[in-house]
Amino acid sequence: MNAAGYQTLIVKFSKPIKVLDEMFDDAEAWGVTTLCEWINAYVMYRE
């Protein structure tokens, strides 16, 4: 879907978000502390 210059990004995961969030315990290594922050950073990078 394109609306006002935006595209919808649908992300499906094989594990619950809570489990995936635990991957980001090392914020120094990832540069973020949650999966949501990582996705937002990825989307901003692509713009």
BELGIPE-V297824 format. One record per residue. N is the residue number from 0. OMEGA is omega in degrees with one decimal (999 if undefined). NEAR is the number of other C-alpha atoms within 12 Angstrom. D_CENTER is the distance of its C-alpha to the mean C-alpha in Angstrom with 2 decimals. Layout:
n = {N:N}
omega = {OMEGA:OMEGA}
near = {NEAR:NEAR}
d_center = {D_CENTER:D_CENTER}
This chain:
n = {0:1:2:3:4:5:6:7:8:9:10:11:12:13:14:15:16:17:18:19:20:21:22:23:24:25:26:27:28:29:30:31:32:33:34:35:36:37:38:39:40:41:42:43:44:45:46}
omega = {174.8:177.8:177.7:177.1:-180.0:173.7:177.0:177.8:178.3:-177.7:177.1:-178.0:179.3:179.3:177.8:179.9:-179.2:178.7:-179.3:178.0:-178.9:177.2:-173.5:177.7:179.7:-176.0:179.9:-179.9:-175.6:-175.6:178.0:-178.8:179.6:175.9:179.7:178.4:-179.8:178.8:179.9:178.5:178.9:-179.5:179.7:179.1:-177.9:-178.9:999}
near = {9:8:7:7:8:12:12:11:13:9:13:9:12:9:12:12:16:15:14:19:22:18:21:22:17:13:16:9:11:19:18:21:21:22:25:19:17:21:22:18:17:16:17:11:9:11:10}
d_center = {18.81:19.59:20.55:21.56:19.68:16.32:14.98:13.32:10.37:10.81:8.71:11.12:11.08:14.40:14.04:13.53:10.42:12.95:13.75:10.36:9.98:13.27:12.06:10.98:14.57:15.47:13.78:16.28:15.23:11.44:11.91:9.58:10.52:7.81:4.80:4.25:5.45:3.85:1.67:5.09:6.82:6.50:7.76:10.27:11.37:12.27:14.33}
